Structures are given as C-alpha cells and as structure tokens.
Amino acid sequence: MKNYLIIGGSSGIGKSLATSLANSGSQVYATYNLHPHNTADNIHYAALNVLNDEMDLDFLPDHLDGIAYCPGSIDLKPFSKIKPATFAADYNLQVLGAVKVLQAVLPRLKAAGNASVVLFSTVAVQLGFNFHSLVAASKGAVEGLTRALAAELAPMIRVNAIAPSLTDTPLAGKFLASDEKKEANAQKHPLKRIGTAEEIAAMAAFLLSDTSAWMTGQIIHLDGGMSSIK
Ligand SMILES: NC(=O)c1ccc[n+]([C@@H]2O[C@H](COP(=O)([O-])OP(=O)(O)OC[C@H]3O[C@@H](n4cnc5c(N)ncnc54)[C@H](OP(=O)(O)O)[C@@H]3O)[C@@H](O)[C@H]2O)c1
C-alpha cells in the first residue's frame, strides 16, 4: 500500500488528487490551511501553513511514496504596480514553501526506496502573458527546481511538474465568475475550454504512480493546447 502526502489537499486540484488516490486504495496524508477538513476513509487531514517557520509533520508515516505540493497563487497585475516585497511573498508561498516541505520529508521519501514528487507550474512560464510577471517569476523558479532536484535525487526520487492553463478551481474563481468570463477564457484555448481539477489531478496521480517510473525532470504542459498551438 502506498502513502502519499498532498500539501494543499483541501481545495481544487489537491482535493481532487487526494480523493482519487484514496479511492484507488492508497493512504493519503493531506493538509489544509484556511479550510479545515475532517479525516475520512483513507484521507488523513492535518493543518499546515507553509509560510510558518516551524512545520509539524509528526502526523506522517515513516515512509512516503510521493508528495504533491499544491499551494499557489494567480495575482495578475501590471509589473510597475507590483512591489518587490510582493514578489518575495509570492516566492515564499510557491517556491520556498515547497523547498521547506521537501527538505523536511526527504528522509521519508528516501525510506520508500522509489518515490515521486509533483510540483505545479503554469502555462505562463512557457508563454508570455500581460500582467503575469509575478506568477511567471515564481513558477519559473519551480520549473528550475524541478529539473535540478530531478538530477540531484535520481535514481531514488523522481521529480516532475505540471504546467496547467486556466483550470476551474477556487483559485481561478475570479477569472470564471460569470458565463461570459468562462466563455472568453475557453475561447483562448485551441481545445475551446478551460481545464478541470479532475483532469490535472489525473496527471498528478499518473506522475506519482509507478506507471510513470521512467519519467523525471519533465514539465507537463496540460493546457488545452495553449502553449504549443497558435
Ligand atoms: N487553477 C488554475 O487555473 C491553475 C493554473 C495554473 C497553475 N495552477 C497551480 O496549480 C496548483 C493548485 O492550484 P488550485 O487551483 O488547485 O488551487 P486552490 O484551489 O487554491 O488550492 C490550493 C491549496 O493549497 C492550500 N494552501 C494555500 N495556501 C497555503 C499555505 N500558506 N500553506 C499551506 N497550504 C496552503 C489551500 O488550502 P486551504 O484552501 O485550506 O487554505 C488549498 O488546499 C497551484 O500551485 C497553482 O498555482 C493552477
């Protein structure tokens, strides 16, 4: 039986991933920040704010077969209006949070023999968009971290990232708040719709599983064709 840790398993992609892993018989250790969830069936929930200096990970088992780091932000603003401190805060959540958690659980990942790490980037790294400098800077760092860690942790631990385009989750709620907004965003994609949390979670589940055992250091562009088709 596999043990998986989902940081940010209380919403959107992480919640869908936690449910799907638990439904396939794995033990899932999932964290929440602002939205408490009760432990049920195979999903053991615990509170964790990755912005805190100290992280209590005593709820975790001795070995972890995989981890997905889901906290993120989409804060779109003109570059000239973003204070350097805001860049630092975004980096703290999207990059340093992952660094701190990964360093803390590394012994548990190593104890599994073969383990898999899944991080999240965005389509806005591969392709430049107006007002995306904040998220692109942080997620660009996530992509670099993915490849560097894939090199450093091979062959025992695989590290891959998913770079979605707009996906229907609470994080993207403000961009999808009306039918008009949804349709306008759908039409920007070659496949003429936005993504679902389940579709992104299914890719994360694949990357965590042994079915992807020969993949590491990859950035998966799961974006309705946005990053590669005009
Ligand atoms: N949705 C999109 O359109 C989209 C597009 C490209 C990339 N992505 C990336 O995909 C990943 C998942 O996004 P999502 O849309 O599923 O986001 P979401 O619905 O906002 O879920 C984020 C999860 O992270 C947790 N979290 C937030 N801040 C945290 C903190 N300080 N400490 C610990 N946990 C924290 C949240 O917990 P609580 O809810 O309990 O606070 C929640 O469980 C993110 O990295 C995002 O950048 C998303």
Ligand as a Chemical Component Dictionary entry (heavy atoms), coordinates in Angstrom:
data_LIG
# 
_chem_comp.id                   LIG 
_chem_comp.type                 NON-POLYMER 
_chem_comp.pdbx_formal_charge   0 
_chem_comp.three_letter_code    LIG 
# 
loop_
_chem_comp_atom.comp_id 
_chem_comp_atom.atom_id 
_chem_comp_atom.alt_atom_id 
_chem_comp_atom.type_symbol 
_chem_comp_atom.charge 
_chem_comp_atom.model_Cartn_x 
_chem_comp_atom.model_Cartn_y 
_chem_comp_atom.model_Cartn_z 
_chem_comp_atom.pdbx_ordinal 
LIG N1  N1  N 0  -6.361 26.787 -11.090 1  
LIG C1  C1  C 0  -5.616 27.258 -12.096 2  
LIG O1  O1  O 0  -6.136 27.899 -13.053 3  
LIG C2  C2  C 0  -4.140 26.990 -12.137 4  
LIG C3  C3  C 0  -3.435 27.327 -13.312 5  
LIG C4  C4  C 0  -2.055 27.123 -13.345 6  
LIG C5  C5  C 0  -1.396 26.587 -12.230 7  
LIG N2  N2  N 1  -2.108 26.268 -11.118 8  
LIG C6  C6  C 0  -1.376 25.747 -9.966  9  
LIG O2  O2  O 0  -1.924 24.510 -9.538  10 
LIG C7  C7  C 0  -1.741 24.379 -8.123  11 
LIG C8  C8  C 0  -3.071 24.014 -7.459  12 
LIG O3  O3  O 0  -3.968 25.084 -7.715  13 
LIG P1  P1  P 0  -5.529 25.055 -7.349  14 
LIG O4  O4  O 0  -6.196 25.849 -8.424  15 
LIG O5  O5  O -1 -5.982 23.682 -7.039  16 
LIG O6  O6  O 0  -5.502 25.963 -6.004  17 
LIG P2  P2  P 0  -6.522 26.088 -4.784  18 
LIG O7  O7  O 0  -7.886 25.623 -5.171  19 
LIG O8  O8  O 0  -6.362 27.481 -4.267  20 
LIG O9  O9  O 0  -5.899 25.076 -3.694  21 
LIG C9  C9  C 0  -4.686 25.401 -3.088  22 
LIG C10 C10 C 0  -4.441 24.516 -1.885  23 
LIG O10 O10 O 0  -3.252 24.986 -1.221  24 
LIG C11 C11 C 0  -3.553 25.268 0.146   25 
LIG N3  N3  N 0  -2.761 26.424 0.604   26 
LIG C12 C12 C 0  -2.870 27.713 0.202   27 
LIG N4  N4  N 0  -2.022 28.486 0.898   28 
LIG C13 C13 C 0  -1.365 27.665 1.755   29 
LIG C14 C14 C 0  -0.392 27.869 2.756   30 
LIG N5  N5  N 0  0.103  29.095 3.045   31 
LIG N6  N6  N 0  0.054  26.800 3.458   32 
LIG C15 C15 C 0  -0.433 25.554 3.199   33 
LIG N7  N7  N 0  -1.369 25.303 2.273   34 
LIG C16 C16 C 0  -1.833 26.353 1.566   35 
LIG C17 C17 C 0  -5.038 25.539 0.189   36 
LIG O11 O11 O 0  -5.528 25.283 1.496   37 
LIG P3  P3  P 0  -6.883 25.990 2.082   38 
LIG O12 O12 O 0  -7.885 26.007 0.943   39 
LIG O13 O13 O 0  -7.283 25.106 3.227   40 
LIG O14 O14 O 0  -6.493 27.361 2.517   41 
LIG C18 C18 C 0  -5.563 24.557 -0.839  42 
LIG O15 O15 O 0  -5.713 23.273 -0.275  43 
LIG C19 C19 C 0  -1.165 25.721 -7.636  44 
LIG O16 O16 O 0  0.231  25.615 -7.475  45 
LIG C20 C20 C 0  -1.481 26.673 -8.768  46 
LIG O17 O17 O 0  -0.544 27.742 -8.834  47 
LIG C21 C21 C 0  -3.464 26.452 -11.057 48 
# 
loop_
_chem_comp_bond.comp_id 
_chem_comp_bond.atom_id_1 
_chem_comp_bond.atom_id_2 
_chem_comp_bond.value_order 
_chem_comp_bond.pdbx_ordinal 
LIG N1  C1  SING 1  
LIG C1  O1  DOUB 2  
LIG C1  C2  SING 3  
LIG C2  C3  SING 4  
LIG C2  C21 DOUB 5  
LIG C3  C4  DOUB 6  
LIG C4  C5  SING 7  
LIG C5  N2  DOUB 8  
LIG N2  C6  SING 9  
LIG N2  C21 SING 10 
LIG C6  O2  SING 11 
LIG C6  C20 SING 12 
LIG O2  C7  SING 13 
LIG C7  C8  SING 14 
LIG C7  C19 SING 15 
LIG C8  O3  SING 16 
LIG O3  P1  SING 17 
LIG P1  O4  DOUB 18 
LIG P1  O5  SING 19 
LIG P1  O6  SING 20 
LIG O6  P2  SING 21 
LIG P2  O7  DOUB 22 
LIG P2  O8  SING 23 
LIG P2  O9  SING 24 
LIG O9  C9  SING 25 
LIG C9  C10 SING 26 
LIG C10 O10 SING 27 
LIG C10 C18 SING 28 
LIG O10 C11 SING 29 
LIG C11 N3  SING 30 
LIG C11 C17 SING 31 
LIG N3  C12 SING 32 
LIG N3  C16 SING 33 
LIG C12 N4  DOUB 34 
LIG N4  C13 SING 35 
LIG C13 C14 SING 36 
LIG C13 C16 DOUB 37 
LIG C14 N5  SING 38 
LIG C14 N6  DOUB 39 
LIG N6  C15 SING 40 
LIG C15 N7  DOUB 41 
LIG N7  C16 SING 42 
LIG C17 O11 SING 43 
LIG C17 C18 SING 44 
LIG O11 P3  SING 45 
LIG P3  O12 DOUB 46 
LIG P3  O13 SING 47 
LIG P3  O14 SING 48 
LIG C18 O15 SING 49 
LIG C19 O16 SING 50 
LIG C19 C20 SING 51 
LIG C20 O17 SING 52 
# 
